[in-house]
Amino acid sequence: MIPWTRKYQPKNASEIRGHDKALLELKNFILNFKNQKKKATLIYGSSGVGKTCSAYAIANDLNYEVFELNASDFRNKNSIETTVGPAIMQRSLFSNNKIILIDEIDGLSGRNDRGGASALAKLIDRSIFPIIMTATNPYDKKLNSIRKKSELIHFHTLNYLSVFSVLKKICTKEKIKFDEDALKSLARHNAGDLRSAINDLQTLTHENKELKEDDLNELSDRNRTENMLSALMKVFKTTDINIAIRAFENVEEDIGKQFLWIDQNLPEEYQKPEDLARAYDCLSRADVFNGRIRRWQHWRFLVYVNALISAGVAVAKDEKYKSFTSYKPTTRILKLWRANMKYQKRKSIASKIADKTHTSSKRALQDTLPYLTVIFKKNKKIAGQIAQEFELDKDEVEWLRK
């Protein structure tokens, strides 16, 4: 069986949906290659949005030959020089114009990369042909040398309607009966990943040639787990409600940690005070609903919480910020954990004191513990006797000495 992703791969740029601006920029780069300072372009975007097939489609339109390499196949300096080196200097087999396509350049940023990125950056300057590289994250530190010598072209996450139009076209050609709402749900399900959407369509319809709403339940068992970084990207880097509202759908972090992640990174992303104020207003309202859930167990409010922290925060900005932001995990969780560990040791010591002195833990905390901290810092001999009497462990003794 031929994969539909290959069977229906666009033959020319007119068949590609949702990337008009990026396609024009890529075409201009190729046509004006000899007059440009930068000899390479780095096209980037999330998985399955059409980066590689766009390069092939434009090459077909311009009658260019494509010489494709995958960065995961060569990682160090020597392999790059022996593989890419000849390709950038040799003429096309049929004397046509040629494009060097290096797919998944992120593969250079692994542990086995030993000078690979810098070696490729040097080869870019010598190339007599346009070099097109694809990446999911072009801002990896190890790609700095390559990025400086490349034009960056962003392939944005596809709107679900663009995905839907492609799926509908395939259904027509394959004579598949489909419920339109089900097909739109499938388009939304893959969050802009067209390749995954096509694969899912083929999986669900290859036997019965029909797609119904009930068929989508089969996908629930293999929903892709989104990490917090990609979820934040969908909220912060879009103004499309349909994309943002599903950002945290498959994230494993609980709602409390989602709040903390957003709170930590929101000021780094939203630079305009008015955008930031509107976003925090949504976050604040979501926290109110979350408090009502905790207090009264009114779980029907959860839908409002999710809408506010995803779509609400996304549309709080007037426009998308083009600058790259490195999202970081919240430090508040670590601080809370440390504070909790400190409190637990304090509570454990007080409990042992209370047991030996026949008093309450509260009285031990107030009346005895302050004196013990002084003794443990000043007199090691007496401290040792007290530790033995109260059966304090090593960590508790260390805590008293700090």
C-alpha positions in Angstrom: 0.0 0.0 0.0 1.4 3.4 -1.0 1.4 5.9 1.9 -1.0 8.7 1.0 1.6 11.2 2.2 3.8 10.1 -0.7 0.9 9.5 -3.2 -0.5 13.0 -2.7 2.7 14.9 -2.2 2.3 18.3 -3.9 3.9 18.3 -7.4 4.0 22.1 -7.6 3.7 25.1 -5.3 0.1 25.8 -6.3 -1.0 22.6 -4.6 0.4 23.6 -1.2 -2.1 25.2 1.2 -1.5 27.8 4.0 2.1 28.8 3.2 1.8 31.5 0.4 4.2 33.9 2.0 6.8 31.3 2.9 6.7 29.8 -0.6 7.2 33.2 -2.2 10.2 33.9 0.1 11.7 30.5 -0.7 11.2 30.9 -4.5 12.8 34.4 -4.4 15.8 33.0 -2.5 16.4 30.4 -5.1 15.9 32.7 -8.1 18.1 35.5 -6.6 20.7 33.1 -5.1 23.7 34.5 -7.1 23.0 38.1 -6.0 22.6 37.3 -2.3 25.3 37.4 0.5 23.8 34.4 2.2 24.1 31.1 0.3 21.6 29.1 2.4 18.1 29.4 3.8 16.9 27.7 6.9 13.2 26.9 6.7 11.7 26.0 10.0 8.4 25.1 11.6 6.6 22.3 13.5 6.6 18.7 12.3 4.4 17.8 9.3 3.6 21.4 8.1 5.2 20.8 4.6 8.7 22.2 4.8 10.4 19.4 2.7 7.6 18.9 0.2 7.5 22.7 -0.4 11.2 22.6 -1.4 10.5 19.8 -3.9 7.4 21.5 -5.2 9.2 24.8 -6.0 12.1 22.8 -7.5 9.6 21.2 -9.9 8.1 24.5 -10.8 11.6 25.9 -11.6 12.9 22.7 -13.2 15.7 22.4 -10.6 17.2 19.1 -9.6 17.1 18.3 -5.9 20.1 16.7 -4.2 18.8 15.6 -0.8 20.7 14.7 2.3 19.5 14.1 5.9 21.5 15.6 8.7 21.1 12.6 10.9 23.2 10.6 8.4 26.3 12.7 9.0 27.1 14.4 12.3 30.8 15.1 12.5 33.2 17.3 10.6 34.8 14.5 8.5 31.5 13.0 7.3 30.1 16.4 6.4 33.1 17.4 4.4 33.1 14.1 2.5 29.3 14.1 1.9 28.3 17.7 1.5 31.6 19.0 0.2 31.4 17.3 -3.2 27.6 18.0 -3.6 28.0 21.8 -3.3 30.6 21.9 -6.1 29.6 19.3 -8.6 27.3 20.2 -11.5 23.9 18.5 -11.9 23.9 15.2 -13.7 21.7 16.6 -16.5 23.3 20.1 -16.4 20.2 21.5 -14.8 20.2 24.0 -12.0 20.5 22.2 -8.6 19.3 22.7 -5.0 21.0 21.1 -2.1 18.4 20.1 0.4 19.6 19.1 3.9 16.7 17.8 5.9 16.3 17.8 9.7 19.3 19.9 10.4 18.4 19.6 14.1 20.1 16.2 13.8 23.5 18.0 14.0 22.8 19.1 17.6 23.1 15.8 19.2 25.9 14.5 21.5 27.8 12.9 18.6 28.2 16.3 16.8 31.9 17.1 16.8 32.4 20.2 14.8 29.6 19.3 12.4 27.7 22.6 12.5 30.8 24.7 12.1 32.0 22.5 9.3 28.7 22.9 7.4 28.8 26.7 8.0 32.1 26.9 6.3 30.9 24.8 3.3 27.9 27.1 2.9 30.2 30.0 1.9 31.7 27.8 -0.9 28.5 26.5 -2.4 27.7 27.4 -6.0 24.1 26.1 -5.5 21.3 27.2 -3.2 21.3 25.3 0.0 17.9 24.7 1.7 17.9 23.3 5.3 14.9 22.3 7.3 14.6 22.4 11.1 12.0 22.2 13.8 14.0 24.5 16.2 16.5 26.7 14.4 17.5 28.4 17.6 19.4 25.5 19.1 22.7 27.0 20.4 24.7 24.5 18.3 23.1 25.9 15.1 24.3 29.4 15.8 27.1 29.3 13.1 24.7 28.0 10.5 21.8 30.4 11.4 24.1 33.4 11.0 24.8 32.4 7.4 21.2 31.6 6.5 18.0 33.3 5.5 15.3 32.2 7.9 11.9 31.4 6.5 9.1 30.4 9.0 6.5 27.8 8.0 3.7 28.6 10.4 1.4 25.9 12.0 -1.3 25.2 9.5 -4.9 26.4 10.2 -7.2 23.4 10.6 -9.2 24.6 7.6 -6.1 24.3 5.4 -5.6 20.7 6.7 -9.3 20.1 6.1 -9.2 21.2 2.5 -6.3 18.7 1.8 -8.1 15.9 3.5 -11.3 16.6 1.6 -9.5 16.5 -1.7 -7.9 13.1 -0.8 -11.3 11.7 0.2 -12.8 12.8 -3.2 -9.9 11.1 -5.1 -10.1 8.0 -3.0 -13.9 7.9 -3.2 -14.3 7.9 0.6 -17.6 8.8 2.2 -17.1 11.2 5.0 -19.1 13.1 7.6 -17.9 16.7 7.2 -17.8 17.4 11.0 -15.8 14.2 11.5 -13.3 15.3 8.9 -13.0 18.8 10.5 -12.5 17.1 13.8 -9.7 15.0 12.4 -8.1 18.2 10.9 -8.2 19.8 14.4 -7.0 16.7 16.2 -3.5 16.9 14.6 -2.9 20.5 15.6 -1.6 21.6 12.2 0.5 18.5 11.5 -0.8 17.7 7.9 1.4 14.6 7.6 -0.1 13.0 10.7 -3.6 14.0 9.6 -3.2 12.2 6.2 -1.8 9.1 7.9 -4.7 9.1 10.3 -7.2 9.4 7.5 -5.6 6.5 5.6 -5.6 4.4 8.8 -9.2 5.0 9.6 -10.6 4.5 6.1 -8.5 1.9 4.3 -11.0 -0.9 5.0 -14.5 0.7 4.9 -13.8 3.7 2.7 -15.9 5.8 5.1 -15.2 8.2 7.9 -17.7 8.8 10.8 -17.5 10.7 14.0 -17.2 7.4 16.0 -14.1 6.4 14.1 -12.2 9.2 15.7 -12.4 7.4 19.1 -9.7 5.0 17.8 -7.2 7.9 17.9 -7.8 8.6 21.6 -5.5 5.8 22.6 -2.5 7.2 20.8 -2.8 10.9 21.3 0.6 12.4 21.1 1.9 13.7 24.5 2.7 17.3 24.1 5.4 18.7 26.3 5.0 22.0 28.0 7.3 23.8 25.6 5.3 23.0 22.5 2.1 23.7 24.4 3.3 27.2 25.3 4.4 27.7 21.7 0.9 27.1 20.5 -0.5 29.6 23.0 2.1 32.4 22.8 2.9 32.2 19.1 -0.7 32.2 17.7 -3.8 34.3 17.7 -5.9 31.5 16.3 -8.3 30.4 19.0 -8.8 26.9 17.4 -5.1 26.1 17.8 -4.6 27.7 21.3 -7.7 26.1 22.8 -6.2 22.6 22.3 -2.6 23.4 23.5 -2.8 21.7 26.8 -5.1 18.9 25.8 -2.4 16.2 25.9 0.0 17.7 28.4 0.7 15.5 31.4 1.3 18.4 33.8 -1.7 19.1 36.1 -3.6 22.4 35.9 -1.6 24.0 38.8 1.7 23.5 37.0 0.3 24.8 33.8 -0.5 28.0 35.6 3.0 28.2 36.9 4.6 27.6 33.5 2.5 30.3 31.9 3.2 32.8 34.8 6.9 32.1 34.5 7.2 32.7 30.7 4.4 35.2 30.0 6.5 38.3 30.8 9.3 37.0 28.6 7.1 36.6 25.6 4.6 39.5 25.8 6.7 42.7 25.6 3.8 45.3 25.3 2.4 46.3 28.7 -1.2 46.3 27.4 -0.8 42.7 26.0 0.7 41.5 29.3 -2.1 43.1 31.3 -4.8 41.5 29.3 -3.1 38.1 29.5 -2.7 38.3 33.2 -6.3 39.3 33.5 -7.2 36.0 31.8 -4.8 34.1 34.0 -6.3 35.8 37.1 -9.9 34.9 36.1 -8.9 31.3 35.4 -7.4 31.2 38.9 -10.7 32.3 40.4 -12.5 29.5 38.6 -9.8 27.1 39.7 -10.3 28.2 43.3 -14.0 27.4 43.0 -13.2 24.0 41.8 -10.9 23.3 44.7 -13.3 24.8 47.2 -16.7 23.4 46.0 -15.6 20.7 43.6 -17.5 22.4 40.8 -15.7 20.7 38.0 -17.9 22.2 35.3 -15.7 25.3 35.7 -12.7 23.4 34.3 -13.8 24.3 30.8 -13.6 28.0 31.6 -10.1 27.5 33.2 -8.8 25.9 30.1 -10.3 28.4 27.7 -8.8 31.3 29.7 -5.3 30.0 30.1 -5.1 28.9 26.4 -7.3 30.9 24.0 -7.7 33.8 26.4 -3.9 34.3 26.8 -3.4 33.7 23.1 -5.8 36.5 21.9 -4.7 38.9 24.6 -2.0 40.2 22.3 -2.7 42.4 19.4 -0.3 40.5 17.1 2.1 37.6 17.2 5.6 38.4 18.5 8.2 37.4 15.9 11.2 37.3 18.3 12.3 34.0 19.6 11.8 33.3 23.3 13.5 30.5 25.2 10.8 29.1 27.5 12.0 27.9 30.9 10.5 25.7 33.6 9.0 27.6 36.5 11.4 28.1 39.4 8.5 28.5 41.9 7.9 24.7 42.0 11.5 24.2 43.1 11.3 26.9 45.7 8.1 25.4 47.0 9.7 22.0 47.2 12.7 23.3 49.0 10.5 25.2 51.5 8.4 22.2 52.0 11.4 20.0 52.6 12.7 22.5 55.2 9.3 22.6 56.9 9.1 18.8 57.0 12.5 18.6 58.7 11.5 21.2 61.2 8.2 19.5 61.8 9.9 16.1 62.3 12.3 17.5 64.9 9.5 19.2 66.8 7.6 15.9 66.8 10.5 14.1 68.4 11.0 16.8 70.9 7.3 16.8 71.8 7.4 13.0 72.3 10.3 13.1 74.7 9.2 16.1 76.7 5.5 15.2 76.8 4.3 18.4 75.2 2.7 19.4 72.0 4.5 19.9 68.7 3.4 23.5 68.6 5.0 24.2 72.0 8.1 22.4 71.0 8.4 24.6 67.9 7.9 27.8 69.9 9.7 27.0 73.2 12.4 24.4 72.5 13.5 24.4 68.9 14.9 28.0 68.9 17.3 27.1 71.8 18.3 23.9 70.2 19.5 25.7 67.0 21.8 27.9 69.2 23.2 24.9 71.1 23.9 22.9 67.9 25.8 25.8 66.5 27.8 26.6 69.7 28.5 23.3 71.5 29.1 20.1 69.6 29.4 17.9 72.7 26.0 18.9 74.2 24.5 18.8 70.7 25.6 15.2 70.3 24.0 14.2 73.6 20.8 16.0 72.6 20.7 14.3 69.2 21.1 10.9 70.8 18.4 11.6 73.4 15.9 12.9 70.9 16.9 10.2 68.3 17.6 12.8 65.6 19.0 11.5 62.3 21.9 13.0 60.4 19.8 15.3 58.1 18.0 16.7 61.1 21.3 17.4 62.9 22.6 19.2 59.8 19.4 21.2 59.6 19.8 22.4 63.3 23.5 23.4 62.6 22.6 25.6 59.7 
